[in-house]
């Protein structure tokens, strides 16, 4: 599930005091907001991953020992 940034406003949530900002899953955030315990600050905290760097071409191993 997606993580959401929330601020606790009406209760201690996950051991965090009132007024703290925590990251919880979206389903829990919606429920806790409905009963007045938290306020949702930002939807979808985790963004998409960036593309990886281009791979370097493979190089041949050089065998320096003589037979």
Secondary structure by P-SEA (a helix, b strand, c coil): cbbbbbbbcccccccccccbbbbbcaaaaaaaaaaccccccccccccccccccccccbbbbbbcccc
